[in-house]
């Protein structure tokens, strides 16, 4: 069952933190996360990396249970599956997708997600899962706008017509199995 959380700004609300923890289904101190900062290639995105790492730490994931992986090579699905969640930070979606596809990490990642691994995207990490750019991950049939001042109304989404979804810092798209929902 697919478990995906696409955000603009990470775990900005207690509810988004709880949704993430419920997707994992473990105590925070038992969670193992793979942190992928690859998209952060410009100074503004690099400056936000500590906030992204803090998303995981503030909910109780132990520092020693967070592995940083910068996509300069592939990781096979067996090693990837040692992690309960993969957390992609923001930055350049185009560069992130190039690294994912050039290293063949897309194949491992898709298998990981299909096997129930949790995918979390922040900004570019979220957009990479959508139809915004060619060679995307294809986890949801939509285009996504992040960091909006007003967003798509919370509730179930029909993705059959490739809608445009707009997220604020406090909203996210939750994909659970074959259900798509905007949550806050």
MDTraj code that builds the backbone (N, CA, C; nanometers):
import mdtraj as md
import numpy as np

residues = "UNK UNK UNK UNK UNK UNK UNK UNK UNK UNK UNK UNK UNK UNK UNK UNK UNK UNK UNK UNK UNK UNK UNK UNK UNK UNK UNK UNK UNK UNK UNK UNK UNK UNK UNK UNK UNK UNK UNK UNK UNK UNK UNK UNK UNK UNK UNK UNK UNK UNK UNK UNK UNK UNK UNK UNK UNK UNK UNK UNK UNK UNK UNK UNK UNK UNK UNK UNK UNK UNK UNK UNK UNK UNK UNK UNK UNK UNK UNK UNK UNK UNK UNK UNK UNK UNK UNK UNK UNK UNK UNK UNK UNK UNK UNK UNK UNK UNK UNK UNK UNK UNK UNK UNK UNK UNK UNK UNK UNK UNK UNK UNK UNK UNK UNK UNK UNK UNK UNK UNK UNK UNK UNK UNK UNK UNK UNK UNK UNK UNK UNK UNK UNK UNK UNK UNK UNK UNK UNK UNK UNK UNK UNK UNK UNK UNK UNK UNK UNK UNK UNK UNK UNK UNK UNK UNK UNK UNK UNK UNK UNK UNK UNK UNK UNK UNK UNK UNK UNK UNK UNK UNK UNK UNK UNK UNK UNK UNK UNK UNK UNK UNK UNK UNK".split()
xyz = np.array([
    [0.0846, -0.1187, 0.0000],
    [0.0000, 0.0000, 0.0000],
    [0.0890, 0.1248, 0.0000],
    [0.0622, 0.2150, -0.0924],
    [0.1425, 0.3372, -0.1017],
    [0.1094, 0.4323, 0.0121],
    [0.2155, 0.4890, 0.0720],
    [0.2023, 0.5851, 0.1814],
    [0.2942, 0.7023, 0.1512],
    [0.2325, 0.8117, 0.1047],
    [0.3080, 0.9266, 0.0563],
    [0.2516, 1.0536, 0.1183],
    [0.3403, 1.1417, 0.1616],
    [0.3001, 1.2711, 0.2167],
    [0.3787, 1.3796, 0.1439],
    [0.3074, 1.4614, 0.0668],
    [0.3690, 1.5682, -0.0123],
    [0.3375, 1.7019, 0.0521],
    [0.4408, 1.7750, 0.0936],
    [0.4236, 1.9015, 0.1650],
    [0.4939, 2.0154, 0.0927],
    [0.4574, 2.1374, 0.1297],
    [0.5318, 2.2548, 0.0850],
    [0.6528, 2.2775, 0.1739],
    [0.6282, 2.2653, 0.3040],
    [0.7266, 2.3121, 0.4018],
    [0.7581, 2.2111, 0.5107],
    [0.7242, 2.0864, 0.4907],
    [0.7534, 1.9867, 0.5927],
    [0.6419, 1.9743, 0.6945],
    [0.6788, 1.9337, 0.8135],
    [0.5825, 1.9064, 0.9202],
    [0.5516, 2.0337, 0.9984],
    [0.4822, 2.1274, 0.9341],
    [0.4549, 2.2578, 0.9942],
    [0.3465, 2.2548, 1.1012],
    [0.2631, 2.1534, 1.0995],
    [0.1558, 2.1451, 1.1988],
    [0.1677, 2.0145, 1.2764],
    [0.1107, 2.0128, 1.3950],
    [0.1081, 1.8919, 1.4769],
    [0.0336, 1.7812, 1.4026],
    [-0.0719, 1.8172, 1.3298],
    [-0.1472, 1.7168, 1.2558],
    [-0.0613, 1.6512, 1.1478],
    [0.0187, 1.7278, 1.0744],
    [0.1063, 1.6691, 0.9730],
    [0.2102, 1.5777, 1.0376],
    [0.2600, 1.6168, 1.1543],
    [0.3525, 1.5302, 1.2277],
    [0.2841, 1.3987, 1.2636],
    [0.1603, 1.4077, 1.3137],
    [0.0862, 1.2880, 1.3532],
    [0.0528, 1.1998, 1.2334],
    [0.0182, 1.2617, 1.1204],
    [-0.0092, 1.1841, 0.9993],
    [0.1149, 1.1040, 0.9617],
    [0.2306, 1.1682, 0.9639],
    [0.3550, 1.0989, 0.9318],
    [0.3780, 0.9813, 1.0278],
    [0.3648, 1.0063, 1.1561],
    [0.3869, 0.8999, 1.2552],
    [0.2880, 0.7850, 1.2359],
    [0.1634, 0.8176, 1.2049],
    [0.0633, 0.7123, 1.1801],
    [0.0952, 0.6312, 1.0550],
    [0.1504, 0.6957, 0.9527],
    [0.1892, 0.6233, 0.8320],
    [0.2979, 0.5201, 0.8638],
    [0.3894, 0.5564, 0.9524],
    [0.4988, 0.4665, 0.9897],
    [0.4485, 0.3559, 1.0820],
    [0.3716, 0.3946, 1.1849],
    [0.3180, 0.2954, 1.2774],
    [0.4173, 0.2424, 1.3780],
    [0.5192, 0.3202, 1.4091],
    [0.6185, 0.2828, 1.5100],
    [0.6378, 0.3990, 1.6069],
    [0.6977, 0.3693, 1.7202],
    [0.7380, 0.4754, 1.8119],
    [0.8466, 0.5574, 1.7435],
    [0.8459, 0.6903, 1.7643],
    [0.9443, 0.7744, 1.6951],
    [1.0893, 0.7294, 1.7137],
    [1.1235, 0.6853, 1.8341],
    [1.2626, 0.6459, 1.8587],
    [1.3019, 0.5166, 1.7868],
    [1.2048, 0.4465, 1.7301],
    [1.2327, 0.3240, 1.6541],
    [1.2391, 0.3482, 1.5026],
    [1.1972, 0.4669, 1.4592],
    [1.1897, 0.4979, 1.3156],
    [1.3291, 0.5202, 1.2582],
    [1.3516, 0.4625, 1.1407],
    [1.4747, 0.4863, 1.0661],
    [1.4374, 0.5625, 0.9394],
    [1.5043, 0.6759, 0.9186],
    [1.4715, 0.7627, 0.8053],
    [1.5929, 0.7846, 0.7163],
    [1.5666, 0.7916, 0.5870],
    [1.6680, 0.8282, 0.4890],
    [1.6396, 0.9728, 0.4486],
    [1.7350, 1.0606, 0.4727],
    [1.7212, 1.2042, 0.4498],
    [1.7973, 1.2375, 0.3216],
    [1.7247, 1.2893, 0.2208],
    [1.7863, 1.3152, 0.0902],
    [1.7824, 1.4653, 0.0599],
    [1.8977, 1.5352, 0.0779],
    [1.9049, 1.6797, 0.0560],
    [1.9478, 1.7185, -0.0854],
    [1.9462, 1.6259, -0.1787],
    [2.0031, 1.6437, -0.3125],
    [1.9501, 1.7660, -0.3858],
    [1.8225, 1.7980, -0.3693],
    [1.7627, 1.9107, -0.4424],
    [1.8180, 2.0454, -0.3971],
    [1.8761, 2.0510, -0.2786],
    [1.9242, 2.1779, -0.2218],
    [2.0587, 2.2149, -0.2829],
    [2.0532, 2.2830, -0.3975],
    [2.1766, 2.3192, -0.4677],
    [2.2013, 2.4699, -0.4714],
    [2.1068, 2.5486, -0.4209],
    [2.1286, 2.6933, -0.4176],
    [2.1295, 2.7388, -0.2706],
    [2.1841, 2.8570, -0.2433],
    [2.1995, 2.9016, -0.1038],
    [2.0686, 2.9048, -0.0240],
    [1.9589, 2.9470, -0.0854],
    [1.8318, 2.9521, -0.0122],
    [1.7868, 2.8134, 0.0308],
    [1.7971, 2.7159, -0.0581],
    [1.7557, 2.5795, -0.0254],
    [1.8507, 2.5166, 0.0766],
    [1.9784, 2.5428, 0.0626],
    [2.0766, 2.4901, 0.1580],
    [2.0497, 2.5461, 0.2974],
    [2.0103, 2.6727, 0.3043],
    [1.9825, 2.7360, 0.4345],
    [1.8649, 2.6706, 0.5066],
    [1.7751, 2.6055, 0.4331],
    [1.6565, 2.5438, 0.4929],
    [1.6836, 2.3994, 0.5386],
    [1.7962, 2.3418, 0.5000],
    [1.8245, 2.2030, 0.5347],
    [1.8184, 2.1746, 0.6854],
    [1.8718, 2.2618, 0.7723],
    [1.8592, 2.2336, 0.9158],
    [1.7136, 2.2264, 0.9625],
    [1.6261, 2.3087, 0.9055],
    [1.4837, 2.3041, 0.9398],
    [1.4238, 2.1710, 0.8977],
    [1.4630, 2.1234, 0.7802],
    [1.4136, 1.9934, 0.7322],
    [1.4606, 1.8809, 0.8236],
    [1.5871, 1.8808, 0.8590],
    [1.6380, 1.7782, 0.9506],
    [1.5646, 1.7862, 1.0839],
    [1.5373, 1.9081, 1.1284],
    [1.4660, 1.9269, 1.2553],
    [1.3237, 1.8706, 1.2504],
    [1.2615, 1.8669, 1.1311],
    [1.1299, 1.8034, 1.1177],
    [1.1333, 1.6613, 1.1740],
    [1.2396, 1.5897, 1.1428],
    [1.2517, 1.4508, 1.1874],
    [1.2906, 1.4434, 1.3352],
    [1.3813, 1.5302, 1.3762],
    [1.4274, 1.5277, 1.5150],
    [1.3185, 1.5712, 1.6130],
    [1.2395, 1.6723, 1.5763],
    [1.1398, 1.7257, 1.6702],
    [1.0255, 1.6290, 1.6984],
    [1.0065, 1.5288, 1.6125],
    [0.9020, 1.4302, 1.6411],
    [0.9581, 1.3094, 1.7155],
    [1.0872, 1.3125, 1.7437],
    [1.1459, 1.2092, 1.8281],
    [1.2307, 1.1052, 1.7573],
    [1.2578, 1.1235, 1.6280],
    [1.3478, 1.0299, 1.5598],
    [1.4895, 1.0579, 1.6095],
    [1.5588, 0.9544, 1.6469],
    [1.6932, 0.9685, 1.7019],
    [1.7926, 1.0047, 1.5916],
    [1.8871, 1.0946, 1.6208],
    [1.9853, 1.1344, 1.5182],
    [2.0573, 1.0160, 1.4546],
    [2.0884, 0.9141, 1.5356],
    [2.1594, 0.7981, 1.4814],
    [2.0713, 0.7115, 1.3901],
    [1.9412, 0.7389, 1.3883],
    [1.8487, 0.6657, 1.3012],
    [1.8161, 0.7422, 1.1730],
    [1.8881, 0.8511, 1.1489],
    [1.8691, 0.9294, 1.0266],
    [1.9966, 0.9188, 0.9436],
    [1.9820, 0.8637, 0.8241],
    [2.0961, 0.8517, 0.7332],
    [2.0808, 0.9559, 0.6230],
    [2.1854, 1.0336, 0.5984],
    [2.1856, 1.1315, 0.4901],
    [2.2392, 1.0623, 0.3647],
    [2.1653, 1.0770, 0.2559],
    [2.2004, 1.0130, 0.1293],
    [2.1832, 1.1151, 0.0186],
    [2.2916, 1.1444, -0.0550],
    [2.2878, 1.2548, -0.1513],
    [2.2754, 1.2134, -0.2969],
    [2.2368, 1.0902, -0.3239],
    [2.2059, 1.0434, -0.4597],
    [2.3199, 1.0582, -0.5604],
    [2.4415, 1.0271, -0.5187],
    [2.5512, 1.0231, -0.6150],
    [2.5710, 0.8813, -0.6687],
    [2.4876, 0.7900, -0.6175],
    [2.4863, 0.6527, -0.6655],
    [2.3481, 0.5955, -0.6339],
    [2.3224, 0.4753, -0.6813],
    [2.1956, 0.4098, -0.6542],
    [2.2013, 0.3454, -0.5152],
    [2.0859, 0.3157, -0.4628],
    [2.0730, 0.2341, -0.3425],
    [1.9719, 0.1273, -0.3791],
    [2.0099, 0.0002, -0.3640],
    [1.9165, -0.1047, -0.4033],
    [1.7988, -0.1090, -0.3061],
    [1.6914, -0.1729, -0.3497],
    [1.5669, -0.1724, -0.2730],
    [1.5843, -0.2430, -0.1384],
    [1.6747, -0.3406, -0.1309],
    [1.6969, -0.4087, -0.0034],
    [1.7528, -0.3121, 0.1005],
    [1.8537, -0.2346, 0.0628],
    [1.9103, -0.1368, 0.1560],
    [1.8104, -0.0250, 0.1844],
    [1.7426, 0.0194, 0.0822],
    [1.6425, 0.1241, 0.0995],
    [1.5342, 0.0793, 0.1972],
    [1.4977, -0.0483, 0.1906],
    [1.3906, -0.1008, 0.2754],
    [1.4304, -0.1125, 0.4225],
    [1.5556, -0.0885, 0.4538],
    [1.5983, -0.0835, 0.5941],
    [1.5471, 0.0440, 0.6618],
    [1.4952, 0.1372, 0.5819],
    [1.4442, 0.2658, 0.6324],
    [1.2921, 0.2657, 0.6282],
    [1.2319, 0.3225, 0.7316],
    [1.0860, 0.3310, 0.7372],
    [1.0325, 0.4424, 0.6488],
    [1.1142, 0.5458, 0.6298],
    [1.0705, 0.6616, 0.5514],
    [1.1875, 0.7193, 0.4731],
    [1.1546, 0.7765, 0.3582],
    [1.2491, 0.8533, 0.2782],
    [1.1962, 0.9962, 0.2757],
    [1.2808, 1.0909, 0.3161],
    [1.2427, 1.2318, 0.3283],
    [1.3257, 1.3115, 0.2282],
    [1.2593, 1.3670, 0.1259],
    [1.3241, 1.4493, 0.0239],
    [1.3044, 1.5962, 0.0564],
    [1.4116, 1.6724, 0.0623],
    [1.4030, 1.8157, 0.0922],
    [1.3714, 1.8959, -0.0343],
    [1.3640, 2.0263, -0.0166],
    [1.3356, 2.1178, -0.1260],
    [1.4610, 2.1648, -0.1972],
    [1.4376, 2.2425, -0.3024],
    [1.5456, 2.2963, -0.3844],
    [1.5058, 2.2914, -0.5306],
    [1.5902, 2.2348, -0.6125],
    [1.5663, 2.2255, -0.7567],
    [1.5041, 2.0903, -0.7911],
    [1.3775, 2.0923, -0.8305],
    [1.3096, 1.9686, -0.8696],
    [1.3770, 1.9074, -0.9918],
    [1.4146, 1.9904, -1.0878],
    [1.4785, 1.9421, -1.2108],
    [1.6067, 1.8662, -1.1764],
    [1.6913, 1.9241, -1.0935],
    [1.8163, 1.8580, -1.0556],
    [1.7882, 1.7297, -0.9774],
    [1.6920, 1.7342, -0.8863],
    [1.6572, 1.6158, -0.8075],
    [1.6153, 1.5009, -0.8990],
    [1.5256, 1.5293, -0.9936],
    [1.4805, 1.4239, -1.0854],
    [1.5947, 1.3724, -1.1726],
    [1.6849, 1.4603, -1.2152],
    [1.8013, 1.4149, -1.2925],
    [1.8832, 1.3154, -1.2119],
    [1.9093, 1.3464, -1.0847],
    [1.9889, 1.2570, -0.9991],
    [1.9137, 1.1261, -0.9729],
    [1.7847, 1.1346, -0.9453],
    [1.7048, 1.0138, -0.9204],
    [1.7087, 0.9219, -1.0418],
    [1.6898, 0.9790, -1.1599],
    [1.6834, 0.8983, -1.2825],
    [1.8218, 0.8542, -1.3310],
    [1.9220, 0.9433, -1.3225],
    [2.0564, 0.9082, -1.3706],
    [2.1217, 0.7976, -1.2875],
    [2.0867, 0.7874, -1.1601],
    [2.1441, 0.6846, -1.0734],
    [2.0583, 0.5576, -1.0688],
    [1.9454, 0.5588, -1.1393],
    [1.8469, 0.4494, -1.1361],
    [1.7821, 0.4327, -0.9991],
    [1.7929, 0.5356, -0.9163],
    [1.7284, 0.5308, -0.7854],
    [1.5765, 0.5280, -0.7999],
    [1.5263, 0.5789, -0.9128],
    [1.3813, 0.5780, -0.9356],
    [1.3249, 0.4370, -0.9290],
    [1.3966, 0.3403, -0.9810],
    [1.3485, 0.2013, -0.9808],
    [1.3403, 0.1466, -0.8385],
    [1.4450, 0.1671, -0.7612],
    [1.4448, 0.1220, -0.6209],
    [1.3367, 0.1948, -0.5418],
    [1.3261, 0.3256, -0.5638],
    [1.2307, 0.4071, -0.4894],
    [1.0871, 0.3655, -0.5194],
    [1.0552, 0.3433, -0.6452],
    [0.9186, 0.3024, -0.6812],
    [0.8848, 0.1670, -0.6195],
    [0.9792, 0.0743, -0.6214],
    [0.9565, -0.0559, -0.5597],
    [0.9401, -0.0414, -0.4087],
    [1.0214, 0.0427, -0.3477],
    [1.0131, 0.0708, -0.2040],
    [0.8740, 0.1243, -0.1678],
    [0.8261, 0.2210, -0.2435],
    [0.6937, 0.2798, -0.2175],
    [0.5843, 0.1761, -0.2412],
    [0.5955, 0.0993, -0.3474],
    [0.4965, -0.0052, -0.3753],
    [0.4918, -0.1110, -0.2648],
    [0.6039, -0.1292, -0.1958],
    [0.6114, -0.2258, -0.0856],
    [0.5718, -0.1665, 0.0493],
    [0.5238, -0.0409, 0.0516],
    [0.4757, 0.0194, 0.1756],
    [0.5708, 0.1136, 0.2447],
    [0.6871, 0.1403, 0.1837],
    [0.7783, 0.2397, 0.2409],
    [0.7165, 0.3780, 0.2311],
    [0.7425, 0.4623, 0.3296],
    [0.6831, 0.5962, 0.3353],
    [0.7712, 0.6967, 0.2612],
    [0.7098, 0.7719, 0.1713],
    [0.7756, 0.8783, 0.0948],
    [0.7254, 1.0114, 0.1493],
    [0.8188, 1.0981, 0.1894],
    [0.7842, 1.2337, 0.2318],
    [0.8571, 1.3302, 0.1398],
    [0.7819, 1.4244, 0.0845],
    [0.8417, 1.5276, 0.0024],
    [0.8199, 1.6636, 0.0645],
    [0.9211, 1.7471, 0.0530],
    [0.9112, 1.8870, 0.0918],
    [0.9429, 1.9690, -0.0334],
    [0.8508, 2.0543, -0.0744],
    [0.8700, 2.1431, -0.1888],
    [0.9149, 2.0637, -0.3119],
    [1.0405, 2.0766, -0.3537],
    [1.0885, 2.0041, -0.4724],
    [1.0719, 1.8539, -0.4566],
    [1.0894, 1.8037, -0.3365],
    [1.0703, 1.6613, -0.3108],
    [0.9273, 1.6175, -0.3347],
    [0.8338, 1.7095, -0.3148],
    [0.6930, 1.6817, -0.3437],
    [0.6643, 1.6931, -0.4926],
    [0.7127, 1.7984, -0.5531],
    [0.6872, 1.8232, -0.6950],
    [0.7441, 1.7096, -0.7812],
    [0.8536, 1.6480, -0.7377],
    [0.9141, 1.5374, -0.8123],
    [0.8189, 1.4189, -0.8265],
    [0.7227, 1.4076, -0.7358],
    [0.6275, 1.2955, -0.7373],
    [0.5094, 1.3186, -0.8297],
    [0.5001, 1.4378, -0.8887],
    [0.3827, 1.4790, -0.9656],
    [0.4160, 1.4971, -1.1142],
    [0.3182, 1.5433, -1.1901],
    [0.3341, 1.5608, -1.3352],
    [0.3922, 1.6960, -1.3766],
    [0.4514, 1.7711, -1.2863],
    [0.5029, 1.9031, -1.3212],
    [0.6126, 1.8994, -1.4272],
    [0.7009, 1.7997, -1.4198],
    [0.8155, 1.7916, -1.5099],
    [0.8194, 1.6548, -1.5778],
    [0.8862, 1.6464, -1.6929],
    [0.9037, 1.5155, -1.7570],
    [0.9882, 1.4238, -1.6681],
    [0.9766, 1.2960, -1.6882],
    [1.0555, 1.1952, -1.6157],
    [1.0359, 1.2032, -1.4651],
    [0.9137, 1.2426, -1.4252],
    [0.8815, 1.2509, -1.2823],
    [0.8578, 1.1116, -1.2258],
    [0.8354, 1.1048, -1.0951],
    [0.8149, 0.9752, -1.0300],
    [0.6759, 0.9174, -1.0552],
    [0.5793, 1.0022, -1.0906],
    [0.4469, 0.9545, -1.1270],
    [0.3645, 0.8963, -1.0133],
    [0.3868, 0.9424, -0.8926],
    [0.3104, 0.8893, -0.7794],
    [0.1678, 0.9442, -0.7727],
    [0.1439, 1.0569, -0.8388],
    [0.0088, 1.1146, -0.8387],
    [-0.0133, 1.1860, -0.9715],
    [-0.1295, 1.1671, -1.0310],
    [-0.1653, 1.2280, -1.1586],
    [-0.2180, 1.3691, -1.1337],
    [-0.1249, 1.4615, -1.1122],
    [-0.1624, 1.6017, -1.0915],
    [-0.0394, 1.6876, -1.1143],
    [-0.0616, 1.8174, -1.1186],
    [0.0481, 1.9117, -1.1070],
    [0.0348, 1.9747, -0.9696],
    [0.1455, 2.0198, -0.9162],
    [0.1477, 2.0676, -0.7793],
    [0.2148, 2.2038, -0.7722],
    [0.1497, 2.2961, -0.7037],
    [0.2096, 2.4259, -0.6733],
    [0.2287, 2.4305, -0.5226],
    [0.3483, 2.4665, -0.4806],
    [0.3807, 2.4715, -0.3385],
    [0.4067, 2.6157, -0.2948],
    [0.4021, 2.6364, -0.1651],
    [0.4281, 2.7673, -0.1035],
    [0.3262, 2.8728, -0.1464],
    [0.2013, 2.8318, -0.1598],
    [0.0953, 2.9232, -0.2012],
    [0.0364, 2.9923, -0.0780],
    [-0.0173, 3.1131, -0.0963],
    [-0.0805, 3.1837, 0.0159],
    [-0.2190, 3.1278, 0.0471],
    [-0.2850, 3.0715, -0.0533],
    [-0.4094, 2.9976, -0.0299],
    [-0.4006, 2.8705, -0.1136],
    [-0.4662, 2.7663, -0.0643],
    [-0.4478, 2.6378, -0.1293],
    [-0.5768, 2.5673, -0.1626],
    [-0.5621, 2.4501, -0.2197],
    [-0.6744, 2.3638, -0.2524],
    [-0.7452, 2.3249, -0.1235],
    [-0.8764, 2.3230, -0.1291],
    [-0.9575, 2.2887, -0.0123],
    [-0.9246, 2.1480, 0.0354],
    [-0.9214, 2.1315, 0.1673],
    [-0.8940, 2.0007, 0.2255],
    [-1.0053, 1.9023, 0.1899],
    [-0.9686, 1.7775, 0.1738],
    [-1.0641, 1.6724, 0.1428],
    [-1.0117, 1.5819, 0.0340],
    [-1.0930, 1.4852, -0.0055],
    [-1.0553, 1.3896, -0.1082],
    [-1.0367, 1.4588, -0.2429],
    [-0.9457, 1.4054, -0.3235],
    [-0.9143, 1.4618, -0.4547],
    [-0.9383, 1.3542, -0.5594],
    [-1.0031, 1.3935, -0.6691],
    [-1.0171, 1.3065, -0.7851],
    [-0.9003, 1.3393, -0.8781],
    [-0.8052, 1.2479, -0.8908],
    [-0.6877, 1.2743, -0.9727],
    [-0.7015, 1.2241, -1.1162],
    [-0.8188, 1.1724, -1.1513],
    [-0.8368, 1.1156, -1.2847],
    [-0.8218, 1.2197, -1.3956],
    [-0.8470, 1.3461, -1.3660],
    [-0.8400, 1.4506, -1.4682],
    [-0.7145, 1.5375, -1.4575],
    [-0.6085, 1.4870, -1.3902],
    [-0.4828, 1.5600, -1.3761],
    [-0.5058, 1.7015, -1.3217],
    [-0.5609, 1.7129, -1.2013],
    [-0.5885, 1.8456, -1.1463],
    [-0.4609, 1.9186, -1.1050],
    [-0.4725, 2.0475, -1.0856],
    [-0.3644, 2.1247, -1.0253],
    [-0.3987, 2.1399, -0.8775],
    [-0.3083, 2.1033, -0.7927],
    [-0.3269, 2.1129, -0.6485],
    [-0.2331, 2.2201, -0.5975],
    [-0.2859, 2.3066, -0.5121],
    [-0.2062, 2.4147, -0.4541],
    [-0.1956, 2.3925, -0.3042],
    [-0.0706, 2.3939, -0.2538],
    [-0.0460, 2.3718, -0.1121],
    [0.0093, 2.4962, -0.0453],
    [-0.0395, 2.5211, 0.0749],
    [0.0188, 2.6234, 0.1609],
    [0.1241, 2.5550, 0.2477],
    [0.1895, 2.6306, 0.3341],
    [0.2863, 2.5720, 0.4262],
    [0.2240, 2.4780, 0.5269],
    [0.0946, 2.4896, 0.5476],
    [0.0268, 2.4083, 0.6489],
    [-0.0551, 2.2941, 0.5900],
    [-0.0518, 2.2751, 0.4581],
    [-0.1290, 2.1668, 0.3975],
    [-0.0364, 2.0695, 0.3256],
    [-0.0916, 1.9528, 0.2964],
    [-0.0148, 1.8485, 0.2286],
    [-0.1106, 1.7595, 0.1511],
    [-0.0547, 1.6842, 0.0586],
    [-0.1301, 1.5794, -0.0090],
    [-0.0913, 1.4482, 0.0574],
    [-0.1919, 1.3758, 0.1030],
    [-0.1721, 1.2439, 0.1617],
    [-0.2218, 1.1405, 0.0614],
    [-0.1334, 1.0494, 0.0254],
    [-0.1703, 0.9374, -0.0599],
    [-0.1608, 0.8134, 0.0271],
    [-0.2731, 0.7474, 0.0423],
    [-0.2779, 0.6258, 0.1228],
    [-0.3486, 0.5206, 0.0393],
    [-0.2694, 0.4270, -0.0123],
    [-0.3259, 0.3296, -0.1054],
    [-0.3664, 0.3991, -0.2329],
    [-0.4949, 0.3910, -0.2662],
    [-0.5444, 0.4578, -0.3867],
    [-0.6324, 0.5773, -0.3529],
    [-0.6195, 0.6294, -0.2299],
    [-0.6933, 0.7494, -0.1885],
    [-0.6006, 0.8690, -0.1847],
    [-0.6498, 0.9803, -0.2350],
    [-0.5734, 1.1037, -0.2431],
    [-0.6509, 1.2099, -0.1678],
    [-0.5825, 1.2806, -0.0786],
    [-0.6540, 1.3753, 0.0075],
    [-0.5628, 1.4924, 0.0415],
    [-0.6185, 1.6144, 0.0393],
    [-0.5470, 1.7297, 0.0910],
    [-0.5778, 1.7375, 0.2389],
    [-0.4720, 1.7464, 0.3204],
    [-0.4865, 1.7498, 0.4661],
    [-0.4131, 1.8723, 0.5202],
    [-0.4491, 1.9089, 0.6439],
    [-0.3749, 2.0182, 0.7089],
    [-0.3376, 1.9806, 0.8490],
])
top = md.Topology()
chain = top.add_chain()
for i, resn in enumerate(residues, 1):
    res = top.add_residue(resn, chain, resSeq=i)
    for name in ("N", "CA", "C"):
        top.add_atom(name, md.element.get_by_symbol(name[0]), res)
traj = md.Trajectory(xyz[None], top)
